[in-house]
Amino acid sequence: MNLKELAAKMASEGFDPKTAVVDQDDYNFPDGVYDVVVESVEHRVSDKGTEWISIALEILNEGYEKRKYFANYWLTEKSLERTIKRLWADAEQVFGVEITIEDIGNIETDFVEKMQSALGMQLELDLKTSRYKDKKTNEQKEWQNFKLSVQTPF
């Protein structure tokens, strides 16, 4: 379906962009455990130069079928060591991919290439929202954390 066909379908189903309220919940998931399949692993870079490893996961649970969750490992200077530890441990423990120091050193190519072996793996995704106070604005904020694990058999 192309974009024009999609827009026509949405309009025929009653979508009115002049009055529609599109809730952010369309993009978020409630806290809980989800069955997922690894769809892709990519190295990404934002327009501002922020790098991250993005693992696209397809949700299998009823009511969320075919929706995607992106498990992002942010490679920012502030949290780089913690992120690399988590990414490296997840690669080995969850995905079963042996990663070397050289792979970490070439994360955008070697690491991503090795992680392609995880495509199609079925895992559990545990989402949990944390609340914190923004130090600059003093506002309450939320951040949804993720944890990936090997699916436990029944």
Steps between C-alpha positions, in 0.01 A plus 500: 500500500647837403460820703211631289309173543568507874374859533186412301438197722541709816261767368242237401519361855415843644841651573475881491837674543322825597347345812701184568691464823790264444608370837864424575375166632486389138879481524544384859427171668367443851748362749512123489659199334465448126596222262709644219698399192824675403438669167814708444818629663642830376752768590323837473615862513271798558529830312678638807754217499361287786577134436306197617443132432135438418347155528155485340272251669163385366241449774314168487249548783129522420390858455851612409572270205731640233579811709865579552706589802846644451750394766750783473846499654609867506872552443527840667809614685303535825396134511741332259668258742170386652341463155790296360493270804126443454523457123795260522335295776168486311678391182667210680236401758172570318586471132775239536738701282869495592633856484868599511672823598561558129125467432429767762771719346324471163148507638343654190624217276646191670263499799191559287611232253545240775162591650326411173509139622239599760239586237189289544576416865199495729560679830318654793488878530431638848398868508500702820447873535712701743410845625750768583520873562672705229780694673474796260122546485399327826229318303405135550612297199467139394739265323405152389781249555526170319652167587542220249523136601491155348147368494435252777318184387171403663 
